[in-house]
Amino acid sequence: MKKRSHCAAKEWLKAHGINFDQDFHALPSSKVSLIVDEAKATGYRKSKSAPGSRARMYFQYLSRKKGCR
């Protein structure tokens, strides 16, 4: 099975109401679950020394990603 691209994941998350200009900690748990699912779908792995959860690190990664809409 082919992995989804990070840009496609960001667009899908935006379509489901996730605002990347907002603080991660302000998101409801239902939105955090969507982020975790997309991180898994894209094969994202945070570093072992990352200072947060996979969901938070992936949210921050997508927030910094400029090549996507």
GROMACS elastic network, one bead per residue, 0.5 to 0.9 nm:
[ bonds ]
;  ai    aj funct       b0    kb
    2    42     6  0.89583   500
    3    41     6  0.60876   500
    3    42     6  0.51815   500
    3    43     6  0.68574   500
    4     7     6  0.83909   500
    4     8     6  0.65081   500
    4     9     6  0.66908   500
    4    38     6  0.83461   500
    4    41     6  0.61004   500
    4    43     6  0.82414   500
    5     8     6  0.52045   500
    5     9     6  0.62556   500
    5    10     6  0.86972   500
    5    41     6  0.87240   500
    5    42     6  0.60288   500
    6    10     6  0.61429   500
    6    11     6  0.86625   500
    6    38     6  0.86199   500
    6    39     6  0.85024   500
    6    42     6  0.63795   500
    6    44     6  0.87040   500
    6    62     6  0.73757   500
    6    65     6  0.86659   500
    6    68     6  0.84395   500
    7    10     6  0.50564   500
    7    11     6  0.62556   500
    7    12     6  0.86006   500
    7    62     6  0.80055   500
    7    65     6  0.81137   500
    7    67     6  0.75905   500
    7    68     6  0.52186   500
    7    69     6  0.78627   500
    8    11     6  0.51613   500
    8    12     6  0.61359   500
    8    13     6  0.86063   500
    8    68     6  0.81833   500
    9    12     6  0.50536   500
    9    13     6  0.61078   500
    9    14     6  0.85437   500
    9    35     6  0.87885   500
    9    38     6  0.61198   500
    9    39     6  0.81577   500
    9    41     6  0.83448   500
    9    42     6  0.74785   500
    9    62     6  0.87160   500
   10    13     6  0.51368   500
   10    14     6  0.61218   500
   10    15     6  0.85884   500
   10    18     6  0.89283   500
   10    20     6  0.89556   500
   10    38     6  0.85848   500
   10    62     6  0.64411   500
   10    63     6  0.86455   500
   10    68     6  0.74980   500
   10    69     6  0.84612   500
   11    14     6  0.50597   500
   11    15     6  0.61751   500
   11    16     6  0.87015   500
   11    68     6  0.77979   500
   11    69     6  0.73483   500
   12    15     6  0.50640   500
   12    16     6  0.63976   500
   12    38     6  0.87776   500
   13    16     6  0.50043   500
   13    17     6  0.65919   500
   13    18     6  0.56130   500
   13    19     6  0.83699   500
   13    31     6  0.85917   500
   13    34     6  0.73662   500
   13    35     6  0.72669   500
   13    38     6  0.80790   500
   14    17     6  0.52330   500
   14    19     6  0.63062   500
   14    20     6  0.78642   500
   15    18     6  0.73254   500
   16    31     6  0.83153   500
   16    34     6  0.86450   500
   17    31     6  0.80903   500
   18    21     6  0.89775   500
   18    22     6  0.83508   500
   18    27     6  0.80541   500
   18    31     6  0.69119   500
   18    35     6  0.89009   500
   19    22     6  0.55918   500
   19    23     6  0.86668   500
   20    23     6  0.77048   500
   20    24     6  0.81164   500
   20    59     6  0.74458   500
   20    60     6  0.82263   500
   20    62     6  0.77364   500
   20    63     6  0.54725   500
   21    24     6  0.89379   500
   21    63     6  0.73897   500
   22    25     6  0.86369   500
   22    26     6  0.72561   500
   22    27     6  0.81149   500
   23    26     6  0.54711   500
   23    27     6  0.73045   500
   24    27     6  0.56170   500
   24    32     6  0.84157   500
   24    55     6  0.89887   500
   24    56     6  0.66512   500
   24    59     6  0.71955   500
   24    60     6  0.81554   500
   25    28     6  0.80937   500
   25    56     6  0.85201   500
   27    30     6  0.80895   500
   27    31     6  0.62046   500
   27    32     6  0.66777   500
   28    31     6  0.55453   500
   28    32     6  0.65718   500
   28    33     6  0.89286   500
   29    33     6  0.61622   500
   29    34     6  0.87237   500
   30    33     6  0.51809   500
   30    34     6  0.65957   500
   30    35     6  0.89785   500
   31    34     6  0.50681   500
   31    35     6  0.64362   500
   31    36     6  0.88196   500
   32    35     6  0.50324   500
   32    36     6  0.63087   500
   32    37     6  0.86928   500
   32    55     6  0.64605   500
   32    56     6  0.82798   500
   32    59     6  0.89202   500
   33    36     6  0.50795   500
   33    37     6  0.62116   500
   33    38     6  0.86681   500
   33    55     6  0.79363   500
   34    37     6  0.50984   500
   34    38     6  0.62332   500
   34    39     6  0.85994   500
   34    55     6  0.89089   500
   35    38     6  0.51558   500
   35    39     6  0.61163   500
   35    40     6  0.86701   500
   35    54     6  0.88810   500
   35    55     6  0.57855   500
   35    56     6  0.84641   500
   35    58     6  0.73928   500
   35    59     6  0.70137   500
   36    39     6  0.50403   500
   36    40     6  0.63046   500
   36    41     6  0.86659   500
   36    54     6  0.69719   500
   36    55     6  0.51389   500
   36    56     6  0.88492   500
   36    58     6  0.80074   500
   37    40     6  0.51787   500
   37    41     6  0.62151   500
   37    42     6  0.87987   500
   37    55     6  0.88523   500
   38    42     6  0.61621   500
   38    43     6  0.84603   500
   38    44     6  0.85173   500
   38    58     6  0.89112   500
   39    42     6  0.53463   500
   39    43     6  0.61356   500
   39    44     6  0.50952   500
   39    45     6  0.77373   500
   39    54     6  0.76700   500
   39    55     6  0.72754   500
   39    58     6  0.64826   500
   39    59     6  0.89304   500
   40    43     6  0.50891   500
   40    44     6  0.61681   500
   40    45     6  0.82456   500
   41    44     6  0.78020   500
   44    54     6  0.83412   500
   44    58     6  0.73442   500
   45    48     6  0.88922   500
   45    54     6  0.72592   500
   45    58     6  0.84293   500
   46    49     6  0.82374   500
   46    50     6  0.64433   500
   46    52     6  0.89209   500
   46    53     6  0.82010   500
   46    54     6  0.59848   500
   46    57     6  0.66918   500
   46    58     6  0.76424   500
   47    50     6  0.52433   500
   47    51     6  0.89964   500
   48    51     6  0.86607   500
   49    52     6  0.87678   500
   50    53     6  0.78419   500
   50    54     6  0.86472   500
   50    57     6  0.75705   500
   51    57     6  0.81891   500
   52    55     6  0.81302   500
   52    56     6  0.61610   500
   52    57     6  0.63290   500
   53    56     6  0.52689   500
   53    57     6  0.61776   500
   53    58     6  0.85050   500
   54    57     6  0.51792   500
   54    58     6  0.59618   500
   54    59     6  0.84357   500
   55    58     6  0.52192   500
   55    59     6  0.60485   500
   55    60     6  0.86058   500
   56    59     6  0.50580   500
   56    60     6  0.61722   500
   56    61     6  0.85137   500
   57    60     6  0.51368   500
   57    61     6  0.60523   500
   57    62     6  0.86530   500
   58    62     6  0.61104   500
   58    63     6  0.84131   500
   59    62     6  0.52618   500
   59    63     6  0.60778   500
   59    64     6  0.87430   500
   60    64     6  0.62810   500
   60    65     6  0.86692   500
   61    64     6  0.53239   500
   61    65     6  0.62902   500
   62    66     6  0.83004   500
   62    68     6  0.87607   500
   63    66     6  0.78678   500
   65    68     6  0.65168   500
   66    69     6  0.75240   500
